[in-house]
Amino acid sequence: GFPIGINYIFYFFDFLYKRVMPKIFVTRRLYYFLTRENDRIFTKVEVLGRLYCFGFKVLVLKKIGQLTYVISQRIKQPELVQKRNYGTLIRLRRFGENKKPIDVYKFRTMHPYSEYLQSYIYEQNSLNEGGKFNRDIRISTIGSFMRKYWIDELPMIINLLKGEMKLVGVRPLSSQYFHLYRKELQEKRIKYKPGLLPPYYADMPRSFEEIQESEMKYLVACETNGVIKTDFRYFFVILKNILIKKARSS
């Protein structure tokens, strides 16, 4: 290995060369010209995501020494994959009002092809107290920091301006996550536009069941008292919890 100090410099440029250059439009062609696409490096998450994208299911995942071995079996036909976007700004397909699919804008916090691993991560680790996936290996180091301070959610202002979302409301969910909710709550959720600030920050629930109860309470309030009045009241409770009680995303 390299001496301490020099090793960090070497690994930094090696990371840029082998992991960043192939994914940026302006450097991708140069990388392929220099390497002839040999010795391409992928993260474990991207490898697993590609397998699921192309119809495989992971049966065994085992690390031996410095290498990780995967045994998989094809269980369905590959999904139709559009041109991949490795950029910082991504679009995620979510359910909007009346279950209409919308593209939610976010800054990337996960490795490429992570969207195909939702079922795999759930099967392996289930959900934590905050209703998120336990030990979600799809999230990068910088992505974890961005999520903690909501930096990744800033582009959702685009959805707000397009009229697909409102300031306060339940979060827009992926199909896989949406179907984890009980049926009654699913039906109530799709009656309203999703929001940037969810009732989660008003009630700070700890379990997935408590999250569902929190959202049900908010949606029933919308039905009883009206959306504008309910959102106005929730907005100030959420603001107080974030600024004073230092509420953070789970």
Buried (B, 14 or more C-beta within 10 A) or exposed (E): EEEEEEEEEEEEEEEEBBBEBBBBEEBEEEBBEEBEEEEEEBBEBBBBBBBBBBBBBBEEBEEEEEEEEBEBEEEEEEEEEEEEEBEEEBBBEBBBBEEEEBBBBBBBBBBBBBBBBBEBBBEBEEBBEBBBBEEBBBBBEEBEEBBEEBBBBEBBEBBBEEEBBBBBBBBBBBEEBBEBBEEEBBEBBBEBBBBBBBBBBBBBBEEBEBBBBBBBEBBEBBEEEEBEEBBEBBBEBBBEBBEEEEBBBB
